Amino acid sequence: MRLIVMFDLPVQTNKQIKIYREFVKELTIQGYIRIQYSIYAKLCINSDSANTYAKRLQRMAPTEGDIRYLIITETQYQNIVNINNTYSLRERVISKDRTLIIGGMNNDN
């Protein structure tokens, strides 16, 4: 299963920028990988795990902005077509080998 998070958060004030950064940092800490600028995905072992992370996401979501999530199967995720064939290193490793990467990877390229 994959939990896909899509969001647009306001970043006009310093407070909003701080909230945005904290949200993205928390996603990263919880094991989400960045797919596109405001789209993150988390590999979950089953639907119960995906639902648990969805509840956590709802609790940590900022009050402003637009945040959506979608739970899909691994087969559905693998059927995503990437037209330009550009994947981050973390996405390539997790998608192909289903291996978790721990720490030391700040650069997505």
C-alpha positions as CSV (number, residue, x, y, z in Angstrom):
1,M,0.0,0.0,0.0
2,R,1.0,3.6,-0.6
3,L,-0.2,6.7,1.2
4,I,0.0,9.6,-1.2
5,V,-0.1,13.1,0.3
6,M,-0.7,16.2,-1.9
7,F,-0.7,19.7,-0.4
8,D,-0.7,23.4,-1.1
9,L,0.1,25.4,2.0
10,P,0.3,29.2,2.2
11,V,3.8,30.6,2.5
12,Q,3.3,34.4,2.5
13,T,4.3,35.1,6.1
14,N,7.3,33.9,8.2
15,K,4.9,32.0,10.4
16,Q,3.3,30.2,7.4
17,I,6.8,29.3,6.1
18,K,7.7,27.9,9.4
19,I,4.5,25.8,9.5
20,Y,5.2,24.6,6.0
21,R,8.8,23.5,6.8
22,E,7.7,21.8,10.0
23,F,5.0,19.8,8.1
24,V,7.5,18.7,5.4
25,K,10.1,17.8,8.1
26,E,7.5,15.7,9.9
27,L,6.6,13.9,6.7
28,T,10.2,13.1,6.1
29,I,10.7,11.9,9.7
30,Q,7.8,9.6,9.3
31,G,9.3,8.0,6.2
32,Y,7.5,9.8,3.3
33,I,9.5,10.4,0.2
34,R,9.1,13.4,-2.1
35,I,7.6,12.5,-5.4
36,Q,7.1,16.0,-6.7
37,Y,7.2,19.4,-5.1
38,S,4.2,19.1,-2.9
39,I,3.5,15.4,-3.3
40,Y,4.9,12.8,-0.9
41,A,4.4,9.0,-0.7
42,K,4.8,6.5,2.1
43,L,5.2,2.8,1.7
44,C,2.9,1.0,4.1
45,I,3.0,-2.8,4.8
46,N,-0.8,-3.1,4.7
47,S,-4.1,-1.2,4.9
48,D,-4.1,-1.0,8.7
49,S,-0.7,0.6,8.6
50,A,-1.8,3.0,5.8
51,N,-4.9,4.0,7.9
52,T,-2.7,4.5,11.0
53,Y,-0.5,6.9,9.1
54,A,-3.5,8.6,7.6
55,K,-4.8,9.3,11.1
56,R,-1.4,10.7,12.1
57,L,-1.5,12.9,9.0
58,Q,-4.9,14.3,9.9
59,R,-3.6,15.1,13.4
60,M,-0.5,16.9,12.3
61,A,-2.0,18.7,9.3
62,P,-1.8,22.5,9.5
63,T,-5.1,24.3,9.8
64,E,-4.5,26.5,6.7
65,G,-4.0,25.3,3.2
66,D,-5.2,22.3,1.1
67,I,-4.0,18.8,2.1
68,R,-5.4,15.6,0.6
69,Y,-4.3,12.0,0.8
70,L,-5.0,8.9,-1.2
71,I,-4.3,5.3,-0.3
72,I,-3.5,3.0,-3.2
73,T,-2.2,-0.5,-3.7
74,E,1.4,-1.1,-4.6
75,T,0.3,-2.4,-8.1
76,Q,-1.6,0.9,-8.7
77,Y,1.5,2.9,-7.6
78,Q,3.7,0.9,-9.9
79,N,1.3,1.7,-12.8
80,I,2.1,5.4,-12.5
81,V,3.6,6.6,-15.8
82,N,6.5,9.0,-15.4
83,I,6.8,10.6,-18.8
84,N,10.3,12.0,-18.4
85,N,11.6,9.0,-16.4
86,T,13.0,11.2,-13.7
87,Y,13.1,9.6,-10.3
88,S,14.9,10.6,-7.1
89,L,17.4,8.2,-5.8
90,R,15.2,7.4,-2.8
91,E,12.2,6.8,-5.0
92,R,14.2,4.5,-7.3
93,V,15.5,2.4,-4.4
94,I,12.2,2.2,-2.5
95,S,10.1,1.6,-5.6
96,K,12.3,-1.1,-7.2
97,D,13.8,-2.9,-4.2
98,R,11.2,-1.9,-1.6
99,T,14.1,-1.1,0.7
100,L,13.9,1.5,3.4
101,I,16.6,4.1,3.3
102,I,17.7,5.4,6.7
103,G,19.4,8.8,7.2
104,G,22.2,10.4,5.3
105,M,20.3,11.2,2.2
106,N,19.4,14.9,2.0
107,N,19.9,15.3,-1.7
108,D,17.1,13.8,-3.9
109,N,19.1,13.8,-7.1
